[in-house]
Amino acid sequence: MTTNQDDASQNHGQQQQKQSPPVVPTAPPAADVESQTEPAPAQARAAGSGFGVAGIIRRWKRDDLLRKGSLALRGLSLVFSLLAFIIMASNKHGDWKDFDKYEEYRYLLGIAILATLYTGAQAFKNATGKEMFQRRTSALADFIGDQIMAYLLISSSSSAIPLTNRMRESQDNIFTDASASAISMAFLAFVSLALLALISGHKLSSQSYI
């Protein structure tokens, strides 16, 4: 009797074990957490790469615009300086109507010649892209040269204006008109070189010193 009861209890325990499903422990979703955190750095890298490329393209466009603008201003300053030189050198009409009899006009002619040579050399250098010195040294030389020539041009124009105004008060003729035209060309050359000095200053400040 006791044996039958033991067998029945063992059979009942085995049936319960068969009926109850096994409990499988579940691990934390580590893969999901990693998959959620991985795209953020990838997106950041992609965004950073796109921003870098866009910044480089913008810098290229800005540098190209500055190069073309600098070349155009060099050409204008060359034309204005050359015209000031030609007009003043040909302003000789006899008697008191000769430019070489006036110190102010001789000064203007000398500066016009110097500005023509300087702007011609700079225009040739910009057109060919040849650099005589290192890039940083060349930018410094351009900045200093543009400032000096702009100062000399405005100085010569300022010294010749009062003399021309006094002459035009007494009589207005071809001599005074030519003098006024030469002064105007010298002043326009000054404006071009003043703008070039700003561009040269920007190029100098953007140079890398590392």
Summary of the structure (lengths in Angstrom):
residues: 210
radius of gyration: 41.6
end to end distance: 100.7
largest distance: 158.6
contacts: 561
relative contact order: 0.11
helix: 83%
strand: 1%
